[in-house]
Amino acid sequence: MKFAAFVWLGLVILFLIAEGATVSLVSLWFAAGAVVAMFAALLGAGAWLQTGLFLVVSGALLLISNLTTRQLI
């Protein structure tokens, strides 16, 4: 499962590069989800749990940021 942590780390880097190129605050939330999934992989969680955590954390942060910006506009 340690290999999965490197995969998640690679995705974190990829999402941060994409965020730096676009400044749309979308890739940032996926990077945060990948960080959570990476720590889950380091703790020995299975692939399904890692993927689930990635999707839940990324989706929740994306939804929160969307709702927050709608209130500000």
C-alpha positions in Angstrom: 0.0 0.0 0.0 3.0 2.3 0.3 3.0 2.5 -3.6 -0.5 4.0 -3.4 0.9 6.9 -1.2 3.3 7.8 -4.0 0.5 7.7 -6.6 -1.5 10.1 -4.4 1.5 12.3 -3.9 1.9 12.4 -7.7 -1.7 13.4 -8.0 -1.3 16.1 -5.4 1.6 17.6 -7.4 -0.4 17.3 -10.6 -3.4 19.1 -9.1 -1.3 21.8 -7.6 0.4 22.4 -11.0 -3.0 22.6 -12.7 -4.2 25.0 -10.0 -1.2 27.2 -10.5 -1.9 27.3 -14.3 -5.6 28.0 -14.0 -6.3 29.9 -10.7 -9.9 28.7 -10.8 -9.8 27.2 -7.3 -11.1 23.8 -8.5 -7.9 21.7 -8.7 -7.0 22.9 -5.2 -9.8 20.9 -3.6 -8.8 17.8 -5.5 -5.3 18.3 -4.2 -6.7 18.4 -0.6 -8.7 15.2 -1.2 -5.5 13.5 -2.6 -3.6 14.6 0.6 -6.2 12.9 2.8 -6.2 9.8 0.6 -2.3 9.8 0.7 -2.4 9.8 4.5 -5.0 7.0 4.5 -2.7 5.0 2.2 0.2 5.6 4.6 -1.9 4.2 7.4 -2.7 1.1 5.4 -6.2 1.8 4.2 -7.5 -0.1 1.3 -7.9 1.3 -2.2 -11.7 1.6 -1.9 -11.4 3.7 1.3 -8.7 5.9 -0.2 -10.8 6.5 -3.3 -13.9 7.1 -1.2 -12.1 9.6 1.1 -10.7 11.4 -2.0 -14.1 11.7 -3.5 -15.9 12.8 -0.3 -13.3 15.3 0.8 -12.9 16.8 -2.7 -16.6 17.0 -3.2 -17.3 18.5 0.2 -14.7 21.2 -0.3 -15.8 21.9 -3.8 -19.4 22.2 -2.6 -18.5 24.5 0.3 -16.4 26.8 -1.8 -19.2 27.0 -4.4 -21.8 27.8 -1.8 -19.5 30.4 -0.2 -18.7 32.2 -3.4 -22.4 32.2 -4.4 -23.2 34.0 -1.2 -20.5 36.6 -1.7 -21.6 37.4 -5.3 
